[in-house]
Amino acid sequence: MKALQYPLSLQFKITTLSNDFSVTDAEGRNVAYVRQKMLKLREHVDVYEDTSKANQIYTIKANQWLDFSASYAFLDKLGTNVGRIARQGWSSLWRARYLIFDADNQQDFIIHEENGWVKVLDSLLGEIPILNFLTGYFFNPSYIIERPDRTPVARLKKQPSFWGRKFSLEKSGSFNDTEEERIILGSMMMLLLERRRG
Protein backbone atom coordinates (compact mmCIF):
# COMPACT_ATOMS: atom_id res chain seq x y z
CA MET A 1 0.00 0.00 0.00
CA LYS A 2 2.27 2.72 -1.33
CA ALA A 3 1.70 6.10 -3.05
CA LEU A 4 -2.06 5.96 -2.45
CA GLN A 5 -4.37 8.52 -3.99
CA TYR A 6 -7.22 9.55 -1.68
CA PRO A 7 -10.08 9.10 -1.13
CA LEU A 8 -9.94 5.33 -0.77
CA SER A 9 -13.09 3.36 -1.56
CA LEU A 10 -14.02 0.36 0.60
CA GLN A 11 -16.77 -1.81 -0.84
CA PHE A 12 -18.20 -4.95 0.76
CA LYS A 13 -19.10 -7.96 -1.37
CA ILE A 14 -22.71 -9.07 -1.03
CA THR A 15 -22.28 -12.43 -2.77
CA THR A 16 -20.36 -14.15 0.05
CA LEU A 17 -21.29 -15.28 3.55
CA SER A 18 -18.11 -13.83 5.02
CA ASN A 19 -17.30 -10.17 5.56
CA ASP A 20 -15.15 -9.50 2.48
CA PHE A 21 -14.40 -6.11 1.01
CA SER A 22 -12.07 -4.57 -1.53
CA VAL A 23 -10.18 -1.29 -1.26
CA THR A 24 -9.37 0.89 -4.26
CA ASP A 25 -7.78 4.32 -4.44
CA ALA A 26 -9.00 7.42 -6.30
CA GLU A 27 -7.31 6.22 -9.50
CA GLY A 28 -9.19 2.90 -9.35
CA ARG A 29 -6.11 0.86 -8.41
CA ASN A 30 -6.61 -2.17 -6.17
CA VAL A 31 -5.08 -1.39 -2.78
CA ALA A 32 -6.20 -4.41 -0.75
CA TYR A 33 -8.72 -7.20 -0.43
CA VAL A 34 -9.88 -7.95 3.12
CA ARG A 35 -11.29 -11.31 4.20
CA GLN A 36 -12.62 -12.00 7.69
CA LYS A 37 -12.44 -15.66 8.64
CA MET A 38 -15.80 -16.95 9.81
CA LEU A 39 -16.57 -19.15 12.84
CA LYS A 40 -13.35 -18.31 14.67
CA LEU A 41 -13.25 -18.02 18.46
CA ARG A 42 -10.59 -15.38 18.01
CA GLU A 43 -11.11 -12.72 15.37
CA HIS A 44 -8.86 -13.35 12.35
CA VAL A 45 -8.66 -11.12 9.27
CA ASP A 46 -6.42 -11.62 6.25
CA VAL A 47 -5.45 -8.66 4.05
CA TYR A 48 -4.36 -9.44 0.50
CA GLU A 49 -2.82 -7.28 -2.19
CA ASP A 50 -5.83 -7.75 -4.47
CA THR A 51 -8.90 -9.91 -5.12
CA SER A 52 -6.82 -12.79 -6.52
CA LYS A 53 -5.66 -13.46 -2.92
CA ALA A 54 -2.28 -14.53 -4.30
CA ASN A 55 -0.22 -12.27 -2.04
CA GLN A 56 -1.17 -11.86 1.63
CA ILE A 57 0.29 -8.61 2.97
CA TYR A 58 -1.17 -8.37 6.51
CA THR A 59 -3.00 -10.35 9.16
CA ILE A 60 -5.13 -8.84 11.92
CA LYS A 61 -5.60 -11.06 14.99
CA ALA A 62 -7.47 -10.63 18.26
CA ASN A 63 -5.44 -10.99 21.46
CA GLN A 64 -8.19 -13.08 23.08
CA TRP A 65 -11.44 -14.89 22.37
CA LEU A 66 -14.39 -12.84 21.16
CA ASP A 67 -14.73 -10.20 23.82
CA PHE A 68 -15.91 -6.63 24.31
CA SER A 69 -12.43 -5.43 25.27
CA ALA A 70 -10.34 -7.39 22.75
CA SER A 71 -7.35 -5.78 21.09
CA TYR A 72 -6.44 -6.53 17.47
CA ALA A 73 -2.78 -6.79 16.40
CA PHE A 74 -1.57 -5.81 12.93
CA LEU A 75 1.05 -8.22 11.59
CA ASP A 76 2.88 -7.80 8.28
CA LYS A 77 3.58 -10.70 5.90
CA LEU A 78 6.68 -11.65 7.90
CA GLY A 79 4.64 -11.82 11.12
CA THR A 80 6.16 -8.62 12.52
CA ASN A 81 3.92 -6.55 14.76
CA VAL A 82 3.27 -3.12 13.21
CA GLY A 83 0.62 -1.87 15.66
CA ARG A 84 -2.82 -2.64 17.03
CA ILE A 85 -6.33 -1.26 17.56
CA ALA A 86 -8.52 -1.55 20.66
CA ARG A 87 -12.08 -0.52 21.40
CA GLN A 88 -12.19 1.99 24.24
CA GLY A 89 -14.40 0.20 26.75
CA TRP A 90 -17.80 1.47 27.85
CA SER A 91 -17.50 4.80 26.06
CA SER A 92 -17.93 2.86 22.79
CA LEU A 93 -21.47 1.78 23.68
CA TRP A 94 -22.99 5.13 22.69
CA ARG A 95 -20.45 6.37 20.15
CA ALA A 96 -17.83 4.08 18.65
CA ARG A 97 -14.35 4.93 19.95
CA TYR A 98 -11.15 3.06 19.13
CA LEU A 99 -7.49 3.64 19.94
CA ILE A 100 -4.66 2.86 17.51
CA PHE A 101 -1.20 2.04 18.88
CA ASP A 102 2.16 1.77 17.13
CA ALA A 103 4.53 -1.20 17.27
CA ASP A 104 5.99 0.13 20.56
CA ASN A 105 2.51 0.23 22.12
CA GLN A 106 2.37 4.03 22.06
CA GLN A 107 -1.05 5.46 21.23
CA ASP A 108 -0.91 7.57 18.10
CA PHE A 109 -4.51 7.82 16.80
CA ILE A 110 -8.11 7.81 17.97
CA ILE A 111 -11.07 6.84 15.78
CA HIS A 112 -14.44 8.08 17.00
CA GLU A 113 -17.92 8.24 15.59
CA GLU A 114 -19.03 11.77 14.75
CA ASN A 115 -22.67 11.39 15.79
CA GLY A 116 -24.04 8.54 17.92
CA TRP A 117 -27.65 9.39 16.98
CA VAL A 118 -27.11 8.24 13.39
CA LYS A 119 -26.66 4.63 14.54
CA VAL A 120 -29.73 4.85 16.82
CA LEU A 121 -31.95 6.22 14.04
CA ASP A 122 -30.59 3.64 11.61
CA SER A 123 -31.50 0.84 14.04
CA LEU A 124 -35.00 2.24 14.66
CA LEU A 125 -35.82 2.64 10.99
CA GLY A 126 -34.33 -0.79 10.32
CA GLU A 127 -37.11 -2.35 12.45
CA ILE A 128 -39.91 -0.94 10.25
CA PRO A 129 -40.93 -3.27 7.39
CA ILE A 130 -40.24 -1.92 3.88
CA LEU A 131 -38.57 1.23 5.27
CA ASN A 132 -35.69 -0.90 6.52
CA PHE A 133 -34.47 -1.17 2.91
CA LEU A 134 -33.95 2.60 2.80
CA THR A 135 -31.69 2.99 5.86
CA GLY A 136 -28.59 2.70 3.66
CA TYR A 137 -29.58 5.93 1.90
CA PHE A 138 -30.55 8.10 4.85
CA PHE A 139 -28.35 7.22 7.82
CA ASN A 140 -24.68 7.18 7.02
CA PRO A 141 -22.31 7.22 10.01
CA SER A 142 -18.92 8.86 9.74
CA TYR A 143 -15.80 8.45 11.84
CA ILE A 144 -13.00 10.93 12.52
CA ILE A 145 -9.42 9.70 12.82
CA GLU A 146 -7.31 12.09 14.85
CA ARG A 147 -4.12 12.34 16.86
CA PRO A 148 -4.29 12.40 20.68
CA ASP A 149 -4.06 16.23 20.53
CA ARG A 150 -7.34 16.14 18.49
CA THR A 151 -5.70 17.04 15.16
CA PRO A 152 -7.80 15.30 12.49
CA VAL A 153 -5.91 13.31 9.84
CA ALA A 154 -8.65 11.31 8.07
CA ARG A 155 -12.40 10.67 7.90
CA LEU A 156 -14.16 7.36 7.21
CA LYS A 157 -17.72 7.74 5.94
CA LYS A 158 -20.46 5.34 4.86
CA GLN A 159 -21.73 6.24 1.40
CA PRO A 160 -25.43 6.12 0.50
CA SER A 161 -26.13 2.69 -0.98
CA PHE A 162 -28.96 0.17 -1.07
CA TRP A 163 -27.15 -2.52 0.93
CA GLY A 164 -25.02 -0.20 3.08
CA ARG A 165 -21.85 -1.63 1.67
CA LYS A 166 -19.80 1.36 0.44
CA PHE A 167 -17.42 3.49 2.52
CA SER A 168 -14.80 6.11 1.73
CA LEU A 169 -11.62 7.08 3.58
CA GLU A 170 -10.62 10.69 3.00
CA LYS A 171 -7.34 12.27 4.01
CA SER A 172 -7.67 15.52 5.99
CA GLY A 173 -4.19 15.89 7.50
CA SER A 174 -0.61 14.74 7.11
CA PHE A 175 0.88 11.41 8.21
CA ASN A 176 3.90 9.33 7.29
CA ASP A 177 3.95 5.89 5.62
CA THR A 178 3.97 3.82 8.83
CA GLU A 179 1.18 5.95 10.30
CA GLU A 180 -0.79 5.51 7.07
CA GLU A 181 -0.37 1.74 7.37
CA ARG A 182 -1.90 1.78 10.88
CA ILE A 183 -4.67 4.21 9.90
CA ILE A 184 -5.78 1.98 7.01
CA LEU A 185 -5.51 -1.30 8.95
CA GLY A 186 -7.29 0.27 11.94
CA SER A 187 -10.07 1.59 9.72
CA MET A 188 -10.51 -1.85 8.14
CA MET A 189 -10.80 -3.63 11.49
CA MET A 190 -13.08 -1.00 13.01
CA LEU A 191 -15.36 -1.24 9.98
CA LEU A 192 -15.69 -5.01 10.38
CA LEU A 193 -16.44 -4.66 14.10
CA GLU A 194 -18.97 -1.85 13.65
CA ARG A 195 -20.83 -3.66 10.87
CA ARG A 196 -21.23 -6.61 13.24
CA ARG A 197 -22.66 -4.30 15.94
CA GLY A 198 -25.27 -3.03 13.46
C-alpha positions in Angstrom: 0.0 0.0 0.0 2.3 2.7 -1.3 1.7 6.1 -3.0 -2.1 6.0 -2.5 -4.4 8.5 -4.0 -7.2 9.6 -1.7 -10.1 9.1 -1.1 -9.9 5.3 -0.8 -13.1 3.4 -1.6 -14.0 0.4 0.6 -16.8 -1.8 -0.8 -18.2 -4.9 0.8 -19.1 -8.0 -1.4 -22.7 -9.1 -1.0 -22.3 -12.4 -2.8 -20.4 -14.2 0.0 -21.3 -15.3 3.5 -18.1 -13.8 5.0 -17.3 -10.2 5.6 -15.1 -9.5 2.5 -14.4 -6.1 1.0 -12.1 -4.6 -1.5 -10.2 -1.3 -1.3 -9.4 0.9 -4.3 -7.8 4.3 -4.4 -9.0 7.4 -6.3 -7.3 6.2 -9.5 -9.2 2.9 -9.4 -6.1 0.9 -8.4 -6.6 -2.2 -6.2 -5.1 -1.4 -2.8 -6.2 -4.4 -0.8 -8.7 -7.2 -0.4 -9.9 -7.9 3.1 -11.3 -11.3 4.2 -12.6 -12.0 7.7 -12.4 -15.7 8.6 -15.8 -16.9 9.8 -16.6 -19.2 12.8 -13.4 -18.3 14.7 -13.3 -18.0 18.5 -10.6 -15.4 18.0 -11.1 -12.7 15.4 -8.9 -13.4 12.3 -8.7 -11.1 9.3 -6.4 -11.6 6.2 -5.4 -8.7 4.1 -4.4 -9.4 0.5 -2.8 -7.3 -2.2 -5.8 -7.8 -4.5 -8.9 -9.9 -5.1 -6.8 -12.8 -6.5 -5.7 -13.5 -2.9 -2.3 -14.5 -4.3 -0.2 -12.3 -2.0 -1.2 -11.9 1.6 0.3 -8.6 3.0 -1.2 -8.4 6.5 -3.0 -10.3 9.2 -5.1 -8.8 11.9 -5.6 -11.1 15.0 -7.5 -10.6 18.3 -5.4 -11.0 21.5 -8.2 -13.1 23.1 -11.4 -14.9 22.4 -14.4 -12.8 21.2 -14.7 -10.2 23.8 -15.9 -6.6 24.3 -12.4 -5.4 25.3 -10.3 -7.4 22.8 -7.3 -5.8 21.1 -6.4 -6.5 17.5 -2.8 -6.8 16.4 -1.6 -5.8 12.9 1.1 -8.2 11.6 2.9 -7.8 8.3 3.6 -10.7 5.9 6.7 -11.7 7.9 4.6 -11.8 11.1 6.2 -8.6 12.5 3.9 -6.5 14.8 3.3 -3.1 13.2 0.6 -1.9 15.7 -2.8 -2.6 17.0 -6.3 -1.3 17.6 -8.5 -1.6 20.7 -12.1 -0.5 21.4 -12.2 2.0 24.2 -14.4 0.2 26.8 -17.8 1.5 27.8 -17.5 4.8 26.1 -17.9 2.9 22.8 -21.5 1.8 23.7 -23.0 5.1 22.7 -20.4 6.4 20.2 -17.8 4.1 18.7 -14.4 4.9 19.9 -11.1 3.1 19.1 -7.5 3.6 19.9 -4.7 2.9 17.5 -1.2 2.0 18.9 2.2 1.8 17.1 4.5 -1.2 17.3 6.0 0.1 20.6 2.5 0.2 22.1 2.4 4.0 22.1 -1.1 5.5 21.2 -0.9 7.6 18.1 -4.5 7.8 16.8 -8.1 7.8 18.0 -11.1 6.8 15.8 -14.4 8.1 17.0 -17.9 8.2 15.6 -19.0 11.8 14.7 -22.7 11.4 15.8 -24.0 8.5 17.9 -27.6 9.4 17.0 -27.1 8.2 13.4 -26.7 4.6 14.5 -29.7 4.9 16.8 -31.9 6.2 14.0 -30.6 3.6 11.6 -31.5 0.8 14.0 -35.0 2.2 14.7 -35.8 2.6 11.0 -34.3 -0.8 10.3 -37.1 -2.3 12.4 -39.9 -0.9 10.3 -40.9 -3.3 7.4 -40.2 -1.9 3.9 -38.6 1.2 5.3 -35.7 -0.9 6.5 -34.5 -1.2 2.9 -33.9 2.6 2.8 -31.7 3.0 5.9 -28.6 2.7 3.7 -29.6 5.9 1.9 -30.6 8.1 4.9 -28.4 7.2 7.8 -24.7 7.2 7.0 -22.3 7.2 10.0 -18.9 8.9 9.7 -15.8 8.4 11.8 -13.0 10.9 12.5 -9.4 9.7 12.8 -7.3 12.1 14.9 -4.1 12.3 16.9 -4.3 12.4 20.7 -4.1 16.2 20.5 -7.3 16.1 18.5 -5.7 17.0 15.2 -7.8 15.3 12.5 -5.9 13.3 9.8 -8.7 11.3 8.1 -12.4 10.7 7.9 -14.2 7.4 7.2 -17.7 7.7 5.9 -20.5 5.3 4.9 -21.7 6.2 1.4 -25.4 6.1 0.5 -26.1 2.7 -1.0 -29.0 0.2 -1.1 -27.2 -2.5 0.9 -25.0 -0.2 3.1 -21.8 -1.6 1.7 -19.8 1.4 0.4 -17.4 3.5 2.5 -14.8 6.1 1.7 -11.6 7.1 3.6 -10.6 10.7 3.0 -7.3 12.3 4.0 -7.7 15.5 6.0 -4.2 15.9 7.5 -0.6 14.7 7.1 0.9 11.4 8.2 3.9 9.3 7.3 4.0 5.9 5.6 4.0 3.8 8.8 1.2 5.9 10.3 -0.8 5.5 7.1 -0.4 1.7 7.4 -1.9 1.8 10.9 -4.7 4.2 9.9 -5.8 2.0 7.0 -5.5 -1.3 9.0 -7.3 0.3 11.9 -10.1 1.6 9.7 -10.5 -1.8 8.1 -10.8 -3.6 11.5 -13.1 -1.0 13.0 -15.4 -1.2 10.0 -15.7 -5.0 10.4 -16.4 -4.7 14.1 -19.0 -1.9 13.7 -20.8 -3.7 10.9 -21.2 -6.6 13.2 -22.7 -4.3 15.9 -25.3 -3.0 13.5 
